[in-house]
């Protein structure tokens, strides 16, 4: 790793360190445990108590595709030039067997701002569920209308809707169904009608929560918050390093692409070694092309998934803060109940309601954390496997190109040996090593 940290190969890294990026599955009936892809431990002093609290494991189970009844696809983007703006729309295709839908198949067009509206509505309606993140609105390196940027956005939006469609609660949200089925003007009407009904939960509560410390926060959620914080730091580090690699590989591609023509120009004035120089130039051109393709894979396939989980970590932190806010209300109400005996009956009812909300929030968080860990494990495993195979293919192609250069040099050497031999008909010595190449000196 770039930060100089030591790798961890298991639950115990050999020095007693427990990997903080291994989280427990909340299903106590599961016996098998599968470690998350091991990340390196950051240097510095983490207390043994906090480190051990973050240790755990989880099990990954393959999703049962046969039980899935909602399929969503984002594709076929189109560019529109309006009177005052230029914007992109995406086709959202839905196929379902659910009875709450009027038809089995829908196809609508949506702008990015429609996706933003949907996520905000889901956040308002389900504050204690993990709402999948949307891709960032801008990219410092790419133009917002470039094909490369739009390809990454289309892929991220498709992932966003599919993660919602696979969620047992979010997929039944009324606003999600409207997003998938309503015509453009119907969606706009619905958005305007519901604009004044935005939830006000949190503004005053957030201010109070900053100065209020929870008294009875469950260690389970303390562990969960610490894990999310650690995961965010580690995946953020991977994202930053990946972006640097993409930048350095882009610069390397530029240099190696400019390197090949130099050998082609050289071959014009060196007739004796022109074929060798031409072969090297061709090899460099191939390597430059392989490097460019590898950089595309590094950025689009690897980098996009890493970026999604960076955004996921931020979304998870916000959900945990909302859970703490709910518990904070519960604790403050309990304090108020103890101070005001004469209002005990009224506060007791309110306490029960808030206690139920806390229990629901706890159940939602535990269920979503388990689902998220399973999905994350599957995605990261597939990502690293694909990435490793791509790297192996890249180096095999480069090796093959250089082997072609060696064959050209060997052929050239054999031709020169036959010309220099006193008797050109006499066979070459059997003891000569074809792999040892002697380049002609200037005198020769």
Rosetta blueprint (number, residue, H / E / L):
1 X L
2 X L
3 X L
4 X L
5 X L
6 X L
7 X L
8 X L
9 X L
10 X L
11 X L
12 X E
13 X L
14 X L
15 X L
16 X L
17 X L
18 X E
19 X L
20 X L
21 X L
22 X L
23 X L
24 X L
25 X L
26 X L
27 X L
28 X L
29 X L
30 X L
31 X L
32 X L
33 X L
34 X E
35 X L
36 X L
37 X L
38 X L
39 X L
40 X L
41 X L
42 X L
43 X L
44 X L
45 X L
46 X L
47 X L
48 X H
49 X H
50 X H
51 X H
52 X H
53 X H
54 X L
55 X L
56 X L
57 X L
58 X E
59 X L
60 X L
61 X L
62 X L
63 X L
64 X L
65 X H
66 X H
67 X H
68 X L
69 X L
70 X E
71 X E
72 X E
73 X E
74 X E
75 X E
76 X E
77 X E
78 X E
79 X E
80 X E
81 X E
82 X L
83 X L
84 X L
85 X L
86 X E
87 X E
88 X E
89 X E
90 X E
91 X E
92 X E
93 X E
94 X E
95 X E
96 X E
97 X L
98 X L
99 X L
100 X L
101 X L
102 X L
103 X L
104 X L
105 X E
106 X E
107 X E
108 X E
109 X E
110 X E
111 X E
112 X H
113 X H
114 X H
115 X H
116 X H
117 X H
118 X H
119 X H
120 X H
121 X H
122 X H
123 X H
124 X H
125 X H
126 X L
127 X L
128 X L
129 X L
130 X L
131 X L
132 X L
133 X L
134 X L
135 X L
136 X L
137 X L
138 X L
139 X L
140 X L
141 X L
142 X L
143 X L
144 X L
145 X L
146 X L
147 X H
148 X H
149 X H
150 X H
151 X H
152 X H
153 X H
154 X H
155 X H
156 X H
157 X H
158 X H
159 X H
160 X H
161 X H
162 X H
163 X H
164 X H
165 X H
166 X L
167 X L
168 X L
169 X L
170 X H
171 X H
172 X H
173 X L
174 X H
175 X H
176 X H
177 X H
178 X H
179 X H
180 X H
181 X H
182 X L
183 X L
184 X H
185 X H
186 X H
187 X H
188 X H
189 X H
190 X H
191 X H
192 X H
193 X H
194 X L
195 X H
196 X H
197 X H
198 X L
199 X L
200 X L
201 X L
202 X L
203 X H
204 X H
205 X H
206 X H
207 X H
208 X H
209 X H
210 X H
211 X H
212 X L
213 X L
214 X L
215 X L
216 X L
217 X L
218 X L
219 X H
220 X H
221 X H
222 X H
223 X H
224 X H
225 X H
226 X H
227 X H
228 X H
229 X H
230 X H
231 X H
232 X H
233 X H
234 X H
235 X H
236 X H
237 X H
238 X H
239 X H
240 X H
241 X H
242 X H
243 X H
244 X H
245 X H
246 X H
247 X H
248 X H
249 X H
250 X H
251 X H
252 X H
253 X H
254 X H
255 X H
256 X H
257 X H
258 X H
259 X H
260 X H
261 X H
262 X H
263 X H
264 X H
265 X H
266 X H
267 X H
268 X H
269 X H
270 X L
271 X L
272 X L
273 X L
274 X H
275 X H
276 X H
277 X H
278 X H
279 X H
280 X H
281 X H
282 X H
283 X H
284 X H
285 X H
286 X H
287 X H
288 X H
289 X H
290 X H
291 X H
292 X H
293 X H
294 X H
295 X H
296 X H
297 X H
298 X H
299 X H
300 X H
301 X H
302 X H
303 X H
304 X H
305 X H
306 X H
307 X H
308 X H
309 X H
310 X H
311 X H
312 X H
313 X H
314 X H
315 X H
316 X H
317 X H
318 X H
319 X H
320 X H
321 X H
322 X H
323 X H
324 X H
325 X H
326 X H
327 X H
328 X H
329 X H
330 X H
331 X H
332 X H
333 X H
334 X H
335 X H
336 X H
337 X H
338 X H
339 X H
340 X L
341 X H
342 X H
343 X H
344 X H
345 X H
346 X H
347 X H
348 X H
349 X H
350 X H
351 X H
352 X H
353 X H
354 X H
355 X H
356 X H
357 X H
358 X H
359 X H
360 X H
361 X H
362 X H
363 X H
364 X H
365 X H
366 X H
367 X H
368 X H
369 X H
370 X H
371 X H
372 X H
373 X H
374 X H
375 X H
376 X H
377 X H
378 X H
379 X H
380 X H
381 X H
382 X H
383 X H
384 X H
385 X H
386 X H
387 X H
388 X H
389 X H
390 X H
391 X H
392 X H
393 X H
394 X H
395 X H
396 X H
397 X H
398 X H
399 X H
400 X H
401 X H
402 X H
403 X H
404 X H
405 X H
406 X H
407 X H
408 X H
409 X H
410 X H
411 X H
412 X H
413 X H
414 X H
415 X H
416 X H
417 X H
418 X H
419 X H
420 X H
421 X L
422 X L
423 X L
424 X L
425 X L
426 X L
427 X L
428 X L
429 X L
430 X L
431 X L
432 X L
433 X L
434 X L
435 X L
436 X L
437 X L
438 X L
439 X L
440 X L
441 X L
442 X L
443 X L
444 X L
